[in-house]
Amino acid sequence: MNIALQSAKMIGAGLATIGLAGVGAGVGIVFAALITAFARNPSLRQQLFGFTILGFALTEAVGLFALMMAFLILFG
């Protein structure tokens, strides 16, 4: 394989993983919001936790999508 193509793949995969930093911040924001909301109204614990798990799952899905794109660039 050409060295320029291999270098371009490495750079592209590295750029595709930038989205993972946003996912880390997003997960932190989701759980910080849970703690804040629970501190304000403890009686809504179950409903808030359900919304938090949904937000966590959607945020992680974006991270998995970014990681999948990086792997597709590298090995595709």
BELPETA-V970352 format. One record per residue. N is the residue number from 0. RES is the residue in one small letter. PHI is phi in whole degrees, 0 to 359 (NA if undefined). OMEGA is omega in whole degrees, -180 to 180 (999 if undefined). NEAR is the number of other ideal C-beta (glycine too) atoms within 10 Angstrom. Layout:
BEGIN
N_RES_PHI_OMEGA_NEAR / N_RES_PHI_OMEGA_NEAR
END
This chain:
BEGIN
0_m_NA_-179_6 / 1_n_293_-178_7 / 2_i_295_179_7 / 3_a_291_179_8 / 4_l_292_178_9 / 5_q_296_178_11 / 6_s_294_179_10 / 7_a_296_178_12 / 8_k_296_180_16 / 9_m_296_180_12 / 10_i_294_180_11 / 11_g_297_178_15 / 12_a_294_177_17 / 13_g_296_178_12 / 14_l_291_179_12 / 15_a_291_-180_19 / 16_t_275_177_16 / 17_i_300_179_10 / 18_g_299_180_15 / 19_l_292_176_14 / 20_a_294_177_11 / 21_g_295_178_13 / 22_v_294_177_18 / 23_g_300_178_11 / 24_a_293_-180_10 / 25_g_296_179_17 / 26_v_296_177_15 / 27_g_298_179_11 / 28_i_294_-180_12 / 29_v_299_-178_19 / 30_f_285_174_13 / 31_a_294_177_10 / 32_a_293_177_14 / 33_l_297_-179_18 / 34_i_296_179_11 / 35_t_295_-178_10 / 36_a_293_179_17 / 37_f_292_177_15 / 38_a_293_-179_8 / 39_r_281_-176_9 / 40_n_215_-177_10 / 41_p_295_-177_9 / 42_s_289_180_8 / 43_l_264_-172_12 / 44_r_303_-176_12 / 45_q_295_-180_7 / 46_q_294_178_11 / 47_l_296_-180_19 / 48_f_294_177_13 / 49_g_298_178_10 / 50_f_295_180_14 / 51_t_294_179_17 / 52_i_296_176_12 / 53_l_296_178_11 / 54_g_296_177_17 / 55_f_297_-179_15 / 56_a_295_179_10 / 57_l_293_178_11 / 58_t_294_179_18 / 59_e_294_178_14 / 60_a_297_177_11 / 61_v_295_178_14 / 62_g_296_178_18 / 63_l_294_177_11 / 64_f_295_178_13 / 65_a_296_179_18 / 66_l_294_177_16 / 67_m_297_178_11 / 68_m_296_178_17 / 69_a_297_179_20 / 70_f_292_177_13 / 71_l_294_178_12 / 72_i_294_-177_18 / 73_l_290_-170_14 / 74_f_250_-178_8 / 75_g_270_999_7
END
